[in-house]
Amino acid sequence: KQEVTQIPAALSVPEGENLVLNCSFTDSAIYNLQWFRQDPGKGLTSLLLIQSSQREQTSGRLNASLDKSSGRSTLYIAASQPGDSATYLCGPSGGSNYKLTFGKGTLLTVNP
Amino acid sequence: NAGVTQTPKFRILKIGQSMTLQCAQDMNHNYMYWYRQDPGMGLKLIYYSVGAGITDKGEVPNGYNVSRSTTEDFPLRLELAAPSQTSVYFCASSYGIDTGDTQYFGPGTRLTVL
């Protein structure tokens, strides 16, 4: 059974700082891994998807890496802004139904 | 495209009542999913469907039922509501064709059972 752990559970940083969010998973037989952002009371917004054959993906100030063999992914956010404040969830996808398994997320607060 | 839509946004039920959570997508996706999210926890899969007429259980299916008569719609039915079903329910969809397919999520339905 896939289990996902996200560290840290919460992170508070000053505006402009670069930061890294960590995700680890127990079953390396995944198709891909998605990083999502969730604002309070809202749904999940997909940020990046890394396929199992890829090492990293970039979108603007976001860079996600994947080391499938060690069961780890990181989300790097450059030059953080207050608007980046949200909960970040990682979800590896596996099985015949491509289902996502989620960790509890990292609550990020970027202070002006 | 509206993407994935869910209704209602909020609902309060009494113990033992029934209701249906609606989910629709207009992206012609084959795969649809229902997840629940309890406070401070990650999402857990309730049911999923790989196409019209085909559904299967996820991790936490007890107390729920689903049907998929069309590609677009995937309603979730609660027959006898219990306080343990108080949660936020998310519907998601994807093509499910290859490893590059993104899952798209709806805005969620916040359900309270009293």
Interface residues (C-beta under 8 A of the other chain):
Chain A: V4 Y31 N32 Q34 F36 G41 K42 G43 L44 T45 S46 L49 Q51 S52 S53 L89 G91 S93 N97 Y98 K99 L100 T101 F102 G103 K104 G105
Chain B: Y31 Y33 Y35 G40 M41 G42 L43 K44 L45 Y48 V50 D56 G58 F90 A92 S94 G96 T99 G100 D101 T102 Q103 Y104 F105 G106 P107 G108 R110
